[in-house]
């Protein structure tokens, strides 16, 4: 999937190994055909080839978040959702965890999705796990390589809002409505961020009014990668030399107070989870997904769902469709009122190229436009290969976007990664303008859809008002915030 810029593009990396047979191990362990059928073909192949593998175990049962949605305050919803999800994981995983502990297995439990990661297990153990009645499936853990972003262009200092910020009419929100995203927290799941960049530091939730900084509950290095790059542990860094994560969070909230007005919602606060850098693993993304709902201290302890993000911007996609459990993660975010924004992907102009998990119905997915408002050529199109639904949901500026560079300056990048934080920032403006709307993901989507500027392109199907190139149309932040205001 060649990607020319922006999106955390993923191409599967396979690991070579020595041949062996897992079939006899399945039989010897007592696994019936119906049980081994729970093991996905790629995992079964790896077990036959290598004799051992690292894999995820999916469990039956899901937490019921129906009552959570009725709670009024965001902190209450996140706390109740966290309790329900962790209780469900404890209930459903208890027997499996006991078995794995007795076996001396290396494993990690997750609650944002009801799954357990088992590391370096042999085929016999895999078969015994598959035979358990509470287990619905075993799937191979995958490592993917992030394609590098396009080289950053030199960017001169701007004097005022960037063209893309003007195009969606965000400055009109600041000036006419007096709203800049105050009291809203935007989380980025990306490659991290340079927290002390002049356009980011003042908007970092970890910075106190007196200028002191605390990274606990505001920063997650999901795979402990910063020290591997020679950077201090426990201090935010950007794992991408091109500054992908810094760039995206800058577009959502950045402003240096000296003319570089690069962000949509400069009154909002940001936090960041670095899911990975050159390589991504599913557990890095799951750890990040849990942290967005229940941030932890720098040791991964003492979770605080009362500090959950309001909006999460996701400029990443997953290349494999074997068992897309990130859909459950998104559903659970929505269940507690966290708004999920995803990049559509950079595999256009072909139709049907929206990448997982942005291809799913719960993800609010963004295509990229350029300076003339025409769709960017590489912006992925729908329909969704998952369910045939219209994708993307909306389009926003994504070509030639100037934002933060990890070197301390500014750079220009293109991609649906760059479009995605425009929508995250707009949701921050909407929720800041009307606190009663905070957490109402469905109503917020409806407003974004209704206020988007129609752009007709039927090349991949749909209608003039809702098609598989622009979705509902081009983002209009001012119209969206106006429509969000409480009735007088």
QUIHUGI-V168968 format. One line per field, one symbol per residue. ss: DSSP state (H for helix, E for strand, C for the rest). Layout:
ss = ???
//
This chain:
ss = CCCCCCCECEEEECCCCCCCCCHHHHHHCCCCHHHHCCECHHHHHHHHHHCEEEEEEEECCCCCCCCHHHCCCHHHHHHHHHHHHHHHHHHHHHHHHHHHHHHCCEEEEECCCCEEEEEEEEHHHHHHHHCCCCEEEEEECCEEEECCCCCCEECCCCCEECHHHHHCCHHHHHHHHCCCCCCCEEEEEECECCCCCCCCHHHECCECCCCCECCCCCEEECCCCCHHHCCCCCCCCECCCCCHHHHHHHHHHCCCCCCEECCCCCCCEEEEEECCCCEEEHHHHHHHHHHHHCECCCCCCCCEHHHCCCEEEECECECCCCCCCHHHHHHHHHHCCCEEEEECCCCCCCCCCCCECCCCCCCEEEEEECCCCCECCCCCCCCCCCCCCCCCCEEEECCCEEEECCCCCEEEECCHHHHHHHHHHHHHHHHHHCHHHCCCHHHHHHHHHHHCECCCCCCCCECCCCECCCECCECCHHHHHHHHCCCC
//
